[in-house]
């Protein structure tokens, strides 16, 4: 705000209060009091009251030169004016000023405006204005958004008190006026007119409506403000996350680097311990950084959180003219009348006239009817008799012929009905064909349904059945009931030719259906009398002879709709005399039906057959077919117990053991005893379901089969043997013969010679005492040296009669070059360790070791003689022949070939 704005504010303020203001030279403002201050607005602050003319300066030099008050931004006078305006602006009322065209130039203004008045054959002159003022409530709400910075918005809500079609235009005009830099409002209306007042109930309702609008304005502005805050918050969060992410990555890299240094094998334990401590401290820092980041994020969110408040700052009532009418006096040939033309003060334009039909009368010629109404060319009409101008709202239309008449000629357009004495349009009156009376078409004239001529109600009669009008020439009387009926209800019997009314004669139900479907109504003129009518047995409807049939079973009458044909013999029967096939659902008569003798079902001939053996009639679905192709019933059929095939009496075979039925494919005849045996009791190779003996390829039954006690194979009794020792049955594969006595023995009782490999019985085989092997009695020899008997496995050659042990000892003795002295060597030998080895029961061999020599002592168990061998370089040959020994787990020597020792 500058000094010019301050001077304008003070000038407008005192001008609003009714003072006279004037700007002088050098920017001085002269203010003079009004003639009657009491009529103006009362000022509570006495310092603002001016009782005599004063001058105010807005420049320091001008104020000093004229010695007058200087008005600046901190001037007390300016502050008091602002305080007064704020108090006055809380609530108040004012009128929106506007201008109207001058009365003298109103006709010229109309010719220049968009709505040009051109009334045919009429003159007009301007009279005066009619103005209606309506209040508009103005609410000022101060909306505050609080966050890092405070943002305030002034929301103005303008709500009209009275409803009008142009309220939106007036609200926009008032809002434009309020948005001006210096809006001008007056305390009194610019022109006198009618003023609507506001009551307390209306004010409360409008205030609640204004609050709802203010809340919507808060939501709209709050979303925009929150978007700005969220953008700033997002930038802050991104910076924070970038900082902590970078720092965390640096710590993680430092941890990995120190961890690699710690895992170095060449570093000392003290160095590794220090690195471990540093890693723990860095991990603690990493956790602290994570916690600190979360805390900073929460602080940022709390800092950027928003609070919204709104409060009512001021309320004002602005009166705006909602209706401004320019009244004109129109002189026509039918008389004078006053018409009001609506004026828009906001845009300074005239609204065009509107006809009663809704047409806008702009740039078009207007018309005046005889009742002094303005109307358009479309609504202008004339009387059908005198051609007087009439509009559609003042003329009268005849409801019958839809023509317009004036009040004077509307009566001549009607006449009196001679039957009902009512006033009716002449175009709706007609003469009776019988009595020539004039009657109205709507009530008193009717049309005969036969000849279609108009008669008055006195010259016709109503049919007592259909109640339709009928003239006397086409009236009939029933001979039975004596009722007066029309031609349509007078029927003739189609059988005997008798006539009567519709009620005394029946109609064929089938004929009526066919005639309606074919749109042929000729058959409806004929009926059926009581003597000739036939009633259907099923539907109980009346039918004629042409559509009646008789059942061949019961002889009762039935109609075409309930006539059923037997699907086998093609004869016609009623529904009750036909039977439904339980298998296919066909309807057949009692002569064509067949009953199953097993299930007692009623069937057609296509679904029954006779059993080949018992000749019973059986349902085809429960009839079985044998392997031989014969059809048999359940009582005459059997099933193979193995393959479940159906068998007749001639094809079935029974097992001699289980006595169950089997087909010829699953029963066998034993070739030994001739018995019939099923596969369950047929002892062949069960695994392969073989029917033959595996040795002789003969069919065998259960009685002729034998099972091997050793391998379990079942064969015939001709290929089974008995063991001479245990007495068990054995087959060819499990049988052996002793090479000496030729007896048959089983595998479990057969002993094989370890030397020659032959099979022998226990009576002709022995066990070697040295090697514990079994050999036949032909493979044992006696040693010439030790005279021990052993198997040939202990003799190195057949021409030497000494065993392997004796051969080794003799060879050792022959190669010694010195004599063995028992006492001398026994004293010198100090055994450090020794092992006993050898399996020959005649000798005990002890091996010892001194610090210099290796000693071998051989002891003869018979006479306890000892032979000591001192092993040195002289015994090289001996050492090669002595076998190498290995130490067992219990420190005892062992040999791969113990028998050679």
Protein Blocks (a to p, Z undefined) as FASTA:
>chain_A
ZZklmmmmmmmmmmmnopacdddehhiacddddfblmlmccdfblklpcfbdcdddfbfk
lmmmnopadddfklfklmmmmmmmmmmmmpccdddddddddfklmmmmmmmmmbdcddeh
iacddfbdcdddddddddddddddddfbccdddddddddfbdcfklmmmmmmmmmmmmpm
bdcddfbdfbdcddddddfklmmmmmmmmmmmmmmmmmmmmmmmmmmmmmmmmmmmmmmm
mmmmmmmmmmmmmmmmmmmmmmpmkbcfklmmmmmmmmmmmmmmmmmmmmmmmmmmmmmm
mmmpccdddddfbdcdddddfbdcdddddddfkbccdddddddfklopacddddfkopac
ehiacdddfkopacdfklpccdfklopacdfklmccdfklopacdfklmmmmpccdfklo
pacdfklgccdfklopacdfklmpccdfklopacdfklcccdfklopacdfklcccdfkl
opacdfklpccdfklopacdfklpccdfklmmmmmmnopaklmmpccdfklpccdfklop
acdfklgccdfklopacdfklgccdfklopacdfklpccdfklopacdfklpccdfklop
acdfklgccdfklopacdfklpccdfkopacdfklpccdfklopacdfklpccdfklopa
cdfklcccdfklopacdfklmccdfklopabdfklopacdfklpccdfklopacdfklcc
cdfklopacdfklpccdfklopacdfklpccdfklopacdfklcccdfklopacdfklcc
cdfklopacdfklpfbfkbccdfklmmmmmmmmmpcbdcdfklmmmmpccfbdcdedjbf
kbccdddddfkbccdddddfklopacdddddfklmmmmmmpccddddfkopacdfblmlZ
Z
